[in-house]
């Protein structure tokens, strides 16, 4: 499935994407989902988490603002999603920072099968059981990129899922096939919520193209990167606040021609 077809399906199918996410970026995630063509629902109550996943097309789990009850809701929702056969996308925000966060991430992986895991290099290293720093890790060098890709492949094979590492070049792997997305701009890292929005976009594309999650992930990461490039070109001179809003603008403006023409990747 090509990337343009993935975007077309998102817009045609308007998938319902259940989020249990963090309160810092919940509004950004909802708007990102809407912009690319999905319908977001943000429901984290224990009493309805499973039921909401039962009527959704994908589930996005984000541990940015973590507590024990939220993890219980995530497990209930995740098991319901697994039972229904819809993809679960996991964003292990801050994994490696505290022992509590690490334990909760491990419990989620134990209880719920994730279709896609997306994080930065330190978060993925931590999930994979490697020593990681939560700040200052450089995956921009060739050696750093190779090491990050090897870690992503190992985690993908262990968890039987797709792993995405966001960075200067985004790594996507299922453990056997690996590609690098070369879209995006460094200023995206200066916006709180850009990573969470990225996970939401991946979840929305996977919801609409669940039969080919690798291509859906590829298309989603391209869409996010292209939107970032164009938003910075259009709004960057006005500052990060305008860039932030511009990112949502371009997630809504991106079309099949744009993603086919401007999306770039290379084999990893």
C-alpha positions in Angstrom: 0.0 0.0 0.0 1.5 3.4 -0.9 1.5 6.4 1.4 -1.0 8.4 -0.6 -3.5 5.5 -0.4 -3.1 5.3 3.4 -4.0 9.0 3.7 -6.9 8.6 1.4 -8.3 5.8 3.5 -8.0 7.8 6.7 -10.0 10.6 5.1 -12.6 8.2 3.7 -13.0 6.0 6.8 -12.8 8.7 9.5 -11.7 6.1 12.1 -12.6 6.4 15.8 -9.4 6.5 17.8 -9.6 5.9 21.6 -6.9 7.7 23.5 -5.8 7.2 27.1 -3.1 9.9 27.1 -1.5 12.6 29.2 -3.2 15.8 30.3 -0.4 18.0 29.1 -1.1 17.3 25.4 -4.6 15.8 25.2 -5.9 18.8 23.3 -3.1 18.7 20.8 -3.7 15.0 20.2 -7.4 15.4 19.7 -6.8 18.2 17.2 -4.1 16.2 15.4 -6.4 13.3 15.0 -9.2 15.5 13.7 -6.8 17.3 11.3 -5.6 14.2 9.5 -9.2 12.8 9.2 -9.9 10.7 12.4 -12.3 11.1 15.2 -10.7 11.2 18.7 -12.2 10.1 21.9 -10.4 10.7 25.2 -11.8 8.3 27.8 -9.7 7.1 30.7 -12.3 6.2 33.4 -11.9 2.7 34.7 -15.7 2.3 34.3 -15.7 2.8 30.5 -12.2 2.2 29.2 -12.9 -1.3 27.9 -16.3 -0.4 26.4 -14.8 2.6 24.6 -12.1 0.5 23.0 -14.8 -2.0 22.0 -16.4 0.6 19.7 -13.1 2.1 18.4 -10.9 1.4 15.5 -7.6 1.9 17.3 -6.3 2.6 20.8 -3.5 5.0 21.7 -1.8 4.6 25.1 0.5 7.4 26.3 2.1 7.3 29.8 3.2 10.9 29.9 1.3 11.8 33.1 1.2 8.5 34.9 -0.7 7.1 37.9 -1.7 3.6 39.0 -5.4 4.0 38.1 -4.6 5.3 34.6 -2.5 2.2 34.1 -5.4 0.0 35.2 -7.6 1.7 32.7 -5.0 1.3 30.0 -4.8 -2.5 30.7 -8.6 -2.8 30.6 -8.8 -0.8 27.3 -5.8 -2.7 25.9 -7.2 -6.1 26.6 -10.5 -5.1 25.0 -8.7 -3.8 21.9 -6.7 -7.0 21.6 -9.9 -9.0 21.9 -11.5 -6.9 19.2 -8.4 -7.1 17.0 -7.8 -3.3 16.7 -4.3 -2.0 16.8 -2.8 -0.6 20.1 -0.2 2.1 19.7 2.0 2.7 22.8 4.0 5.9 23.6 6.3 5.2 26.5 6.8 8.8 27.4 9.6 9.2 29.9 10.4 5.5 30.2 13.7 5.2 31.9 13.2 8.3 34.1 11.9 6.5 37.3 11.5 3.0 38.5 7.7 3.4 38.8 7.4 4.5 35.2 9.6 1.6 34.1 7.5 -0.9 36.1 4.3 0.4 34.6 5.6 0.3 31.1 6.7 -3.3 31.7 3.3 -4.2 33.1 1.6 -2.8 30.0 3.8 -4.7 27.7 3.1 -7.9 29.7 -0.7 -7.4 29.8 -1.4 -5.9 26.3 0.0 -6.7 22.9 1.1 -3.5 21.2 0.9 -3.2 17.5 3.2 -0.2 17.3 5.5 1.3 19.9 6.7 4.9 19.2 9.2 6.8 21.3 12.5 8.6 21.3 15.7 6.8 21.4 16.1 6.8 25.2 12.6 5.6 25.8 13.0 2.7 23.3 16.4 1.8 24.8 14.8 1.7 28.2 11.9 -0.5 27.0 14.5 -2.8 25.4 16.3 -3.2 28.7 19.3 -1.1 27.8 20.8 1.7 29.9 19.4 4.9 28.7 19.5 8.6 29.4 16.2 10.5 29.3 18.0 13.6 28.0 20.9 14.3 25.8 21.1 11.0 23.8 22.4 11.7 20.3 20.9 9.4 17.6 21.9 11.9 14.9 25.4 10.5 14.3 25.9 7.5 12.1 27.0 5.2 14.9 24.1 6.5 17.1 21.6 5.8 14.3 23.0 2.3 13.8 22.8 1.5 17.5 19.3 2.9 17.8 18.1 0.9 14.8 19.6 -2.3 16.3 17.8 -1.6 19.5 14.5 -1.0 17.7 14.8 -4.2 15.7 15.5 -6.2 18.9 12.5 -4.7 20.6 10.3 -5.3 17.6 11.2 -8.9 17.4 10.7 -9.4 21.1 7.3 -7.8 21.2 6.2 -8.9 17.8 5.3 -5.4 16.8 6.4 -2.3 14.8 8.8 0.0 16.6 9.3 3.6 15.7 12.1 5.8 17.0 11.6 9.5 16.3 14.7 11.6 15.7 16.5 13.5 13.0 15.8 10.4 10.9 12.8 8.4 12.1 13.4 4.7 12.3 10.6 2.3 11.5 11.1 -1.5 11.8 9.3 -4.7 12.3 12.5 -6.4 13.1 13.1 -7.6 9.6 12.4 -4.6 7.4 13.8 -1.2 8.5 13.4 2.2 6.9 14.4 5.7 7.8 12.0 8.6 7.2 13.9 11.8 6.4 11.1 14.3 6.7 10.7 16.8 9.5 12.6 19.7 11.0 14.6 20.1 14.3 12.3 22.8 15.6 9.5 20.2 16.1 11.5 19.1 19.2 10.9 22.6 20.7 7.1 22.1 20.9 5.6 20.3 23.8 3.3 17.7 22.4 4.9 17.1 19.0 5.8 13.5 20.0 2.4 12.8 21.4 0.8 14.2 18.3 3.0 12.0 16.2 1.8 8.9 18.1 -1.8 10.0 17.5 -1.2 10.4 13.8 0.3 6.9 13.7 -2.7 5.6 15.6 -5.1 7.3 13.2 -3.4 5.9 10.1 -3.2 2.4 11.7 -6.9 2.6 12.5 -7.7 3.1 8.8 -5.1 0.8 7.4 -4.9 -2.0 10.0 -4.2 -4.7 7.4 -0.8 -3.1 6.7 0.5 -1.5 9.8 4.1 -1.0 8.5 2.9 1.1 5.5 0.4 2.9 7.7 3.3 3.8 10.1 5.4 4.9 7.2 2.7 7.2 5.8 1.9 8.6 9.2 5.5 9.5 10.0 5.9 11.1 6.5 2.7 13.1 7.1 3.9 14.4 10.4 7.3 15.3 9.1 6.0 17.0 6.0 3.6 19.0 8.1 6.4 20.1 10.4 8.5 21.2 7.4 5.8 23.2 5.8 4.6 24.7 9.1 8.1 25.9 10.0 8.6 27.4 6.5 5.2 29.2 6.8 5.1 30.2 10.4 8.6 29.8 11.9 9.6 33.4 11.6 6.6 34.3 13.8 7.8 32.1 16.7 7.1 28.7 18.2 3.5 29.5 19.2 2.5 30.1 15.6 4.6 27.1 14.5 2.6 25.0 17.0 -0.7 26.0 15.5 0.7 25.8 12.0 1.5 22.1 12.6 -2.1 21.4 13.1 -3.0 23.5 10.1 -0.7 21.5 7.8 -1.8 18.2 9.2 -5.2 19.2 7.9 -3.9 20.6 4.6 -1.7 17.6 3.7 -3.1 15.7 0.7 -2.3 12.6 -1.4 -0.2 14.6 -3.9 1.8 16.2 -1.2 2.6 13.0 0.7 3.5 11.2 -2.6 5.7 14.1 -3.8 7.3 15.3 -0.6 7.6 12.1 1.5 11.1 10.8 1.7 12.6 7.6 3.1 15.6 5.4 2.7 16.3 1.8 3.6 17.8 1.2 7.0 
